[in-house]
């Protein structure tokens, strides 16, 4: 009897102690239905928010909740000059603690770093990066460059960016260093993340680029 109780306790205890979080991951409609989810032991409960700006005006405000790794609980942004998007987060470590939305992000202050940006077909203009934007980014379709700008390390360290490239039908590449995103820029390669990381960061990055595209369309 004692052995049976020990076995049952060993099997059932991890499930009983698993972290429960709210999950709400919008699709391309930018809407979602909130549910609860049992999260892996190495994650936290997270609330994330993506706000896109065009001409200094906020155009899209997307909120999401999910299990998240500690390193994902940070701020990031993409700055394309005419349009920008900012990610903010709020994470916690107790059951169903991610009830509140992440705070709204604002356009961060300039940091002195510079990247090329595109103005129509002219991609030779320079752009001053903001906040923790320490990488340059390029989005190209075939041999035609669509957009260039600044972005944060969190965006470029995600190898699932290749999947996002396939979805939007364009190649996304990153580099580090002032004005490094010339037409000869190569795609950044990084180590493959865990499945949990891939799922979370792919959702974030996909929504980031969706909100940026919305801003570009509405502002153009």
C-alpha positions as CSV (number, residue, x, y, z in Angstrom):
1,X,0.0,0.0,0.0
2,X,2.8,2.4,0.9
3,X,4.6,1.6,-2.3
4,X,1.5,2.2,-4.4
5,X,0.9,5.5,-2.6
6,X,4.5,6.5,-3.3
7,X,4.2,5.7,-7.0
8,X,0.9,7.5,-7.4
9,X,2.4,10.5,-5.6
10,X,5.4,10.6,-7.9
11,X,3.2,10.4,-11.0
12,X,0.5,12.9,-9.9
13,X,2.6,15.5,-8.0
14,X,4.2,17.1,-11.1
15,X,0.8,17.5,-12.7
16,X,-0.6,19.1,-9.5
17,X,2.3,21.5,-9.3
18,X,2.4,22.5,-12.9
19,X,2.0,26.3,-13.4
20,X,-1.4,27.3,-14.8
21,X,-1.5,30.4,-17.0
22,X,-4.1,32.3,-19.0
23,X,-3.5,31.9,-22.8
24,X,-4.9,34.2,-25.5
25,X,-2.9,34.2,-28.8
26,X,-4.5,36.3,-31.5
27,X,-4.6,35.1,-35.1
28,X,-4.3,37.3,-38.2
29,X,-7.7,38.9,-37.1
30,X,-5.8,40.2,-34.1
31,X,-8.5,38.8,-31.8
32,X,-8.5,35.8,-29.4
33,X,-10.5,33.9,-26.8
34,X,-8.9,33.6,-23.4
35,X,-8.3,30.0,-22.0
36,X,-6.2,28.4,-19.4
37,X,-3.1,26.3,-20.1
38,X,-0.7,24.1,-18.1
39,X,2.8,25.5,-18.7
40,X,6.2,23.8,-18.7
41,X,8.3,24.0,-15.6
42,X,10.8,26.4,-17.1
43,X,8.3,29.1,-18.0
44,X,6.3,31.9,-16.5
45,X,2.9,33.4,-17.1
46,X,3.2,36.3,-19.5
47,X,1.1,39.1,-20.8
48,X,2.4,40.8,-24.0
49,X,1.3,43.8,-25.9
50,X,2.3,45.1,-29.4
51,X,1.5,48.6,-30.4
52,X,2.3,49.9,-33.9
53,X,2.8,53.5,-34.7
54,X,2.8,55.4,-38.0
55,X,3.7,59.1,-38.1
56,X,3.8,59.1,-34.3
57,X,0.1,57.9,-34.0
58,X,-0.8,54.5,-32.5
59,X,-2.7,52.5,-35.1
60,X,-2.8,48.9,-33.8
61,X,-2.9,47.6,-30.3
62,X,-2.6,43.8,-29.9
63,X,-2.7,42.1,-26.5
64,X,-1.8,38.4,-25.9
65,X,-1.2,36.0,-23.0
66,X,0.8,32.8,-22.9
67,X,3.5,30.7,-21.2
68,X,6.8,32.4,-21.6
69,X,10.5,31.9,-20.9
70,X,12.2,34.5,-18.6
71,X,14.3,35.9,-21.5
72,X,11.1,36.6,-23.5
73,X,9.8,38.8,-20.7
74,X,11.5,41.9,-22.1
75,X,10.8,44.9,-24.4
76,X,11.6,45.0,-28.1
77,X,10.8,47.1,-31.1
78,X,11.1,47.5,-34.8
79,X,11.6,50.9,-36.4
80,X,11.1,51.3,-40.1
81,X,11.0,55.1,-40.1
82,X,7.5,55.6,-41.4
83,X,6.2,52.9,-39.1
84,X,7.3,51.4,-35.8
85,X,6.1,48.6,-33.5
86,X,6.8,48.2,-29.8
87,X,6.5,45.0,-27.7
88,X,6.1,45.2,-23.9
89,X,5.6,42.4,-21.4
90,X,4.5,41.6,-17.9
91,X,5.4,38.2,-16.4
92,X,4.7,36.4,-13.1
93,X,5.2,33.0,-11.5
94,X,2.0,32.0,-9.7
95,X,-1.1,30.2,-11.0
96,X,-3.3,32.3,-13.3
97,X,-1.4,35.5,-12.3
98,X,-1.3,37.0,-15.8
99,X,-4.8,38.5,-15.5
100,X,-3.6,42.0,-16.3
101,X,-2.5,43.2,-19.7
102,X,1.0,44.3,-20.3
103,X,1.5,48.1,-20.1
104,X,1.3,50.1,-23.3
105,X,4.6,50.8,-24.9
106,X,5.7,54.2,-26.3
107,X,8.3,55.0,-28.9
108,X,11.6,54.9,-27.0
109,X,14.2,57.6,-27.2
110,X,17.0,57.7,-29.8
111,X,20.1,55.7,-28.9
112,X,22.6,57.0,-31.5
113,X,22.9,53.8,-33.6
114,X,22.0,54.1,-37.3
115,X,20.6,51.9,-40.0
116,X,19.5,52.3,-43.6
117,X,15.8,52.8,-44.2
118,X,13.7,52.8,-47.3
119,X,11.7,55.8,-48.6
120,X,9.8,54.3,-51.5
121,X,12.4,52.6,-53.7
122,X,15.2,54.7,-52.2
123,X,16.8,52.6,-49.5
124,X,19.9,54.8,-49.0
125,X,18.5,57.1,-46.3
126,X,19.7,56.7,-42.8
127,X,17.6,56.2,-39.7
128,X,18.4,56.8,-36.0
129,X,17.5,53.8,-33.9
130,X,15.6,54.0,-30.6
131,X,15.7,52.3,-27.2
132,X,17.3,48.8,-27.3
133,X,17.3,48.6,-31.1
134,X,20.9,47.4,-31.6
135,X,20.4,45.5,-34.9
136,X,19.6,46.6,-38.5
137,X,16.9,44.7,-40.4
138,X,16.0,44.3,-44.1
139,X,12.9,42.8,-45.6
140,X,13.2,41.8,-49.3
141,X,11.2,40.0,-51.9
142,X,13.4,38.4,-54.4
143,X,16.0,40.9,-55.4
144,X,13.8,43.8,-54.4
145,X,14.2,45.4,-51.0
146,X,10.9,46.3,-49.4
147,X,11.8,47.9,-46.1
148,X,14.9,48.5,-43.9
149,X,15.3,49.8,-40.4
150,X,16.3,49.2,-36.8
151,X,15.3,46.4,-34.5
152,X,16.1,44.8,-31.1
153,X,18.2,41.7,-30.5
154,X,15.1,39.8,-29.4
155,X,13.7,40.0,-32.9
156,X,16.8,38.9,-34.7
157,X,17.8,36.1,-32.3
158,X,14.6,34.1,-33.2
159,X,15.3,31.4,-35.8
160,X,11.6,31.1,-36.4
161,X,12.0,34.3,-38.3
162,X,12.4,32.0,-41.3
163,X,8.9,30.8,-40.8
164,X,7.6,34.3,-40.7
165,X,9.5,35.1,-43.9
166,X,7.7,32.2,-45.6
167,X,4.3,33.4,-44.4
168,X,4.7,37.0,-45.5
169,X,6.5,35.9,-48.7
170,X,9.7,37.9,-48.1
171,X,13.1,37.4,-46.7
172,X,13.9,39.0,-43.3
173,X,17.6,39.5,-42.5
174,X,19.4,41.1,-39.6
175,X,22.9,42.4,-38.8
176,X,24.7,44.3,-36.1
177,X,26.6,47.5,-36.5
178,X,25.9,50.9,-37.8
179,X,24.5,51.0,-41.4
180,X,25.2,47.3,-41.8
181,X,21.9,46.5,-43.6
182,X,23.2,47.2,-47.1
183,X,21.8,45.1,-50.1
184,X,24.6,42.6,-49.4
185,X,23.4,41.9,-45.9
186,X,23.2,38.1,-45.2
187,X,20.6,36.4,-43.1
188,X,21.6,36.0,-39.4
189,X,21.8,32.4,-38.2
190,X,21.4,31.3,-34.6
191,X,21.0,28.1,-32.7
192,X,17.6,26.4,-32.8
193,X,15.4,27.3,-29.8
194,X,13.3,24.8,-27.8
195,X,9.8,24.0,-29.0
196,X,8.3,26.2,-26.3
197,X,10.5,29.1,-27.2
198,X,9.7,28.6,-30.9
199,X,6.0,28.6,-30.3
200,X,6.0,31.7,-28.1
201,X,8.5,33.8,-30.1
202,X,6.9,32.9,-33.5
203,X,3.6,34.1,-32.3
204,X,5.1,37.4,-31.0
205,X,7.2,38.0,-34.1
206,X,4.3,37.2,-36.5
207,X,2.0,39.6,-34.7
208,X,4.7,42.2,-34.7
209,X,5.1,42.1,-38.4
210,X,1.3,42.0,-38.9
211,X,0.8,45.1,-36.9
212,X,3.7,46.8,-38.8
213,X,2.1,45.9,-42.1
214,X,-1.2,47.3,-40.9
215,X,0.6,50.6,-40.0
216,X,2.4,50.7,-43.4
217,X,-0.9,50.1,-45.3
218,X,-2.9,52.7,-43.3
219,X,-0.2,55.3,-43.5
220,X,0.6,55.0,-47.1
